[in-house]
Amino acid sequence: MAKLKAPWMNDAAVTRVMAALGAPETDARFVGGCVRDALLGRPVGDIDIATPDTPEAVTEKLERAGLRVIPTGLAHGTVTAVADGRNFEITTLRRDTACDGRHAAVEFTTDWHEDASRRDFTMNAMSLSLDGTLHDDFKGASDARVGRLRFVGDPRARIAEDYLRILRLFRFHAWYGQKPIAPSILEACREARENLTRLSGERIGSELVKLLSAPNPVLAVAAMQSCGVIGVLFPEAQGPSVLLKLVMVERAYRVEPDWRARLASIVPDRLTISDLQERLKLSNADAETIALLRAPLPVIAQDMPTLALDAALYRSGAECVRGRAALAAAHGRQLAGWAPVFKAIAGWEPQPIPVGGDDVIALGVAPGPEVGRLLAVAENAWIGSGFSATRDQLLAEVKDNIKAC
């Protein structure tokens, strides 16, 4: 068998957990993303472990070793071990006994091949022993190395077990895919696409956020559109052409990718923010950010006056204006010519106004809406001065407007 060693395998917390589980005498192995990413030389995040021991036996072993145990998913055989402040998910080997496209009923097993057979993609079905032995029943290593997404076994069967696997396919393709998705797999997605409506908005939203956070999700989104998946999620969607230009803008002007701006590039304005939030169960903060990114005013343009850009930066912040500028460039006819705008945004430093509500009240104005109106007057004067007006000048402006009331 092939061998694979990674530095994290010798980490003190990892060694402590594996020793508690009885490895190597007990055949506990690393599984999932940590194996795949170690094979590809990518940074490894969560370290997941599988074992033939039952959850009760796992819990007893871990507690005997002085480790804290969290019963995160006992019905599905998962507990979480806490070692040196880090969490490790440990799952008993399983086989599915029933699936309805959203949930699976499982039985525990001691057969590693059975456990690997229930996983979604070949690159996720590998396991790794503590001594570095790579177990690869479905040729996932070769698929991972060439960037080929393949289901374990029949794509239709895997999809029918959990329809979220349709979106997981495209998410993993965005992050790992180098080869086109096989036509037979896309056809299986097309046939099952309407079942996505059976899934919760939280599950769909989580997958889309991860997909759109990939360095370049364009090909994955195009594949989603080609088999009708985008149309099920967003009948209003306008295809990946603007997304493609947005990714080009991000690279040309060193704009940090933002999944919210990328989502806004796919979904047209006629889909309201409230509808979008409901479909994907977005947080209020994310929904508000997308609303600001899609707002018609202020118009961000290549030739906008410095004062107008400064006003937008002052009112909305550099992150929002950068996203709006990137979207404006992506919607425009040409990508060139935006360098001065992005340079100005990068160099922006917030300029706090030197007067506040207490100053207005000190002038004899009763607390209430009038204070807000007068603060807006001061703010407009502050922006109009290029953020150079003094406190006394701004208070004088406020006084003039009090007299005008």
VENBEL-V915191 format. One record per residue. RES is the residue in three letters. OMEGA is omega in whole degrees, 0 to 359 (none if undefined). Layout:
BEGIN
RES;OMEGA, RES;OMEGA
END
This chain:
BEGIN
MET;179, ALA;178, LYS;179, LEU;178, LYS;178, ALA;183, PRO;183, TRP;180, MET;179, ASN;179, ASP;185, ALA;181, ALA;179, VAL;181, THR;181, ARG;181, VAL;182, MET;177, ALA;179, ALA;180, LEU;177, GLY;178, ALA;6, PRO;181, GLU;170, THR;186, ASP;174, ALA;183, ARG;170, PHE;183, VAL;171, GLY;189, GLY;181, CYS;178, VAL;181, ARG;184, ASP;175, ALA;179, LEU;183, LEU;180, GLY;179, ARG;176, PRO;182, VAL;179, GLY;180, ASP;177, ILE;181, ASP;185, ILE;173, ALA;184, THR;175, PRO;180, ASP;176, THR;178, PRO;179, GLU;180, ALA;178, VAL;180, THR;180, GLU;180, LYS;183, LEU;181, GLU;177, ARG;179, ALA;177, GLY;180, LEU;176, ARG;181, VAL;177, ILE;180, PRO;190, THR;183, GLY;187, LEU;181, ALA;179, HIS;172, GLY;186, THR;169, VAL;179, THR;176, ALA;178, VAL;180, ALA;179, ASP;177, GLY;180, ARG;180, ASN;177, PHE;177, GLU;181, ILE;186, THR;175, THR;177, LEU;188, ARG;165, ARG;179, ASP;176, THR;178, ALA;179, CYS;177, ASP;181, GLY;178, ARG;182, HIS;178, ALA;169, ALA;186, VAL;169, GLU;179, PHE;181, THR;173, THR;185, ASP;182, TRP;180, HIS;177, GLU;180, ASP;179, ALA;183, SER;182, ARG;182, ARG;189, ASP;186, PHE;183, THR;182, MET;177, ASN;185, ALA;179, MET;173, SER;189, LEU;178, SER;182, LEU;180, ASP;178, GLY;178, THR;180, LEU;179, HIS;190, ASP;186, ASP;188, PHE;177, LYS;179, GLY;181, ALA;180, SER;177, ASP;181, ALA;184, ARG;181, VAL;178, GLY;181, ARG;178, LEU;175, ARG;172, PHE;170, VAL;181, GLY;185, ASP;181, PRO;181, ARG;179, ALA;180, ARG;181, ILE;181, ALA;178, GLU;179, ASP;185, TYR;175, LEU;180, ARG;174, ILE;181, LEU;177, ARG;177, LEU;183, PHE;176, ARG;179, PHE;176, HIS;178, ALA;184, TRP;188, TYR;187, GLY;172, GLN;177, LYS;175, PRO;176, ILE;183, ALA;179, PRO;181, SER;178, ILE;177, LEU;179, GLU;177, ALA;176, CYS;179, ARG;183, GLU;186, ALA;192, ARG;183, GLU;179, ASN;176, LEU;180, THR;178, ARG;184, LEU;178, SER;177, GLY;180, GLU;182, ARG;179, ILE;181, GLY;180, SER;180, GLU;181, LEU;178, VAL;179, LYS;180, LEU;184, LEU;176, SER;178, ALA;180, PRO;178, ASN;183, PRO;190, VAL;183, LEU;179, ALA;179, VAL;177, ALA;178, ALA;176, MET;180, GLN;184, SER;181, CYS;172, GLY;182, VAL;178, ILE;181, GLY;176, VAL;182, LEU;183, PHE;178, PRO;182, GLU;189, ALA;185, GLN;176, GLY;188, PRO;185, SER;179, VAL;177, LEU;178, LEU;180, LYS;178, LEU;177, VAL;177, MET;177, VAL;180, GLU;183, ARG;183, ALA;186, TYR;176, ARG;177, VAL;179, GLU;180, PRO;179, ASP;184, TRP;181, ARG;175, ALA;179, ARG;176, LEU;179, ALA;180, SER;182, ILE;187, VAL;183, PRO;185, ASP;182, ARG;170, LEU;186, THR;179, ILE;180, SER;177, ASP;179, LEU;180, GLN;180, GLU;182, ARG;186, LEU;181, LYS;180, LEU;173, SER;178, ASN;181, ALA;180, ASP;178, ALA;179, GLU;179, THR;179, ILE;177, ALA;179, LEU;179, LEU;183, ARG;184, ALA;182, PRO;181, LEU;356, PRO;178, VAL;177, ILE;184, ALA;180, GLN;188, ASP;183, MET;180, PRO;180, THR;181, LEU;180, ALA;178, LEU;178, ASP;179, ALA;179, ALA;180, LEU;181, TYR;186, ARG;188, SER;182, GLY;186, ALA;183, GLU;181, CYS;182, VAL;176, ARG;178, GLY;178, ARG;179, ALA;179, ALA;178, LEU;178, ALA;178, ALA;181, ALA;179, HIS;183, GLY;182, ARG;181, GLN;182, LEU;183, ALA;173, GLY;183, TRP;185, ALA;180, PRO;180, VAL;181, PHE;176, LYS;179, ALA;179, ILE;181, ALA;182, GLY;184, TRP;174, GLU;182, PRO;181, GLN;183, PRO;180, ILE;186, PRO;175, VAL;180, GLY;183, GLY;180, ASP;179, ASP;179, VAL;179, ILE;179, ALA;177, LEU;177, GLY;180, VAL;181, ALA;177, PRO;181, GLY;183, PRO;182, GLU;177, VAL;178, GLY;179, ARG;182, LEU;175, LEU;177, ALA;176, VAL;180, ALA;181, GLU;177, ASN;178, ALA;179, TRP;178, ILE;182, GLY;179, SER;186, GLY;178, PHE;181, SER;181, ALA;179, THR;178, ARG;181, ASP;179, GLN;180, LEU;177, LEU;176, ALA;177, GLU;178, VAL;180, LYS;178, ASP;181, ASN;173, ILE;179, LYS;183, ALA;183, CYS;none
END
